Amino acid sequence: MQLNSVQLSGNVLVAVCTRFTVRVAPALANRIVDAARAVLNKVIPDVYIYTDHFKGIDAGKSPGFGLCLVAESTTGIVLAVDQTSHEKSKGLDQSLPEQVGRETAMMLLDEIWRVRQCV
């Protein structure tokens, strides 16, 4: 099986984002959005961000938050990235919402750049 390269000849048309929070304050989601928008609005004209917040029994037992970004080009190419917060118990520094938002947005822009370089 051979993979064919993708040509991203058009511009990125829209970025659709879903941010989620689980067993943490819903206000953390707004901090994620502000950080992601600060990066994406400079490059992508239309950015839509949706919220999903879980609490109680639906949330499970692990607190956290994250962001999923999906970009679509005028030629129909779809690119996606996501990132979640780190648990303090995993030996990593605990993630800040701004860090997750900024890093995920940069990951999406990096993915767009990589696809354009492969042409």
C-alpha positions as CSV (number, residue, x, y, z in Angstrom):
1,M,0.0,0.0,0.0
2,Q,1.4,3.4,-0.9
3,L,0.4,6.7,0.7
4,N,-0.1,9.6,-1.6
5,S,0.9,13.1,-0.6
6,V,-1.7,15.7,0.0
7,Q,-1.7,19.1,-1.7
8,L,-2.9,21.9,0.5
9,S,-3.2,24.4,-2.3
10,G,-6.1,26.4,-0.7
11,N,-6.2,28.6,2.4
12,V,-7.3,27.3,5.8
13,L,-11.0,28.1,5.8
14,V,-12.1,27.4,9.4
15,A,-10.9,26.0,12.7
16,V,-13.4,24.2,14.8
17,C,-12.4,23.6,18.4
18,T,-13.8,21.6,21.3
19,R,-12.5,22.3,24.7
20,F,-13.4,20.1,27.6
21,T,-13.1,20.2,31.3
22,V,-13.6,17.3,33.7
23,R,-14.0,17.7,37.5
24,V,-12.4,21.1,37.4
25,A,-13.8,24.6,37.4
26,P,-15.6,25.4,34.1
27,A,-13.8,28.8,34.1
28,L,-10.6,26.9,33.2
29,A,-12.1,26.3,29.7
30,N,-12.3,30.0,29.1
31,R,-8.6,30.4,29.8
32,I,-7.8,27.6,27.3
33,V,-9.9,29.5,24.7
34,D,-8.3,32.8,25.2
35,A,-4.8,31.3,24.8
36,A,-5.8,29.3,21.7
37,R,-7.5,32.4,20.1
38,A,-4.5,34.6,20.7
39,V,-2.5,32.3,18.4
40,L,-5.1,31.2,15.8
41,N,-6.9,34.5,15.2
42,K,-3.7,35.9,13.7
43,V,-3.7,33.3,11.0
44,I,-7.1,31.7,10.5
45,P,-10.1,34.0,9.8
46,D,-12.9,31.9,11.3
47,V,-12.4,30.1,14.6
48,Y,-15.3,28.4,16.3
49,I,-14.9,27.0,19.8
50,Y,-17.4,24.8,21.6
51,T,-17.4,23.8,25.2
52,D,-18.0,20.4,26.9
53,H,-18.0,20.2,30.7
54,F,-18.5,17.1,32.7
55,K,-19.2,16.9,36.4
56,G,-20.5,14.4,38.9
57,I,-20.8,10.7,37.9
58,D,-20.4,11.5,34.2
59,A,-16.9,12.9,34.8
60,G,-15.2,9.8,36.1
61,K,-12.6,10.0,38.8
62,S,-9.7,11.9,37.1
63,P,-9.8,15.7,36.9
64,G,-8.4,17.5,33.9
65,F,-9.0,19.6,30.7
66,G,-8.0,19.6,27.1
67,L,-8.5,20.9,23.6
68,C,-9.1,19.4,20.2
69,L,-8.6,21.6,17.1
70,V,-9.7,20.7,13.6
71,A,-8.9,22.9,10.6
72,E,-10.4,22.6,7.1
73,S,-9.0,24.1,4.0
74,T,-10.8,25.5,1.0
75,T,-9.8,22.3,-0.9
76,G,-11.4,20.0,1.7
77,I,-8.3,18.9,3.5
78,V,-9.0,18.3,7.2
79,L,-6.2,18.4,9.8
80,A,-6.6,17.7,13.6
81,V,-4.6,17.9,16.8
82,D,-5.4,17.5,20.4
83,Q,-3.8,17.8,23.8
84,T,-4.8,17.2,27.4
85,S,-3.5,18.4,30.8
86,H,-0.9,16.4,32.6
87,E,-1.6,14.8,35.9
88,K,0.6,15.9,38.8
89,S,1.0,12.2,39.8
90,K,2.7,11.3,36.5
91,G,5.9,13.0,37.5
92,L,5.3,15.9,35.0
93,D,4.7,19.5,35.9
94,Q,0.9,20.1,36.1
95,S,-0.3,21.8,32.9
96,L,-1.8,25.3,33.0
97,P,-4.9,26.0,30.8
98,E,-3.1,28.7,28.9
99,Q,-0.2,26.3,28.2
100,V,-2.6,23.7,26.8
101,G,-4.4,26.3,24.6
102,R,-1.3,27.9,23.2
103,E,0.6,24.6,22.6
104,T,-2.4,23.0,20.9
105,A,-2.9,26.0,18.6
106,M,0.8,25.9,17.7
107,M,0.6,22.2,17.0
108,L,-2.2,22.9,14.5
109,L,-0.3,25.7,12.8
110,D,2.8,23.4,12.6
111,E,0.7,20.6,11.0
112,I,-0.6,23.1,8.4
113,W,3.0,24.2,7.7
114,R,4.1,20.5,7.3
115,V,1.4,19.7,4.9
116,R,2.3,22.7,2.7
117,Q,6.0,21.8,2.8
118,C,5.2,18.3,1.4
119,V,3.7,19.7,-1.8
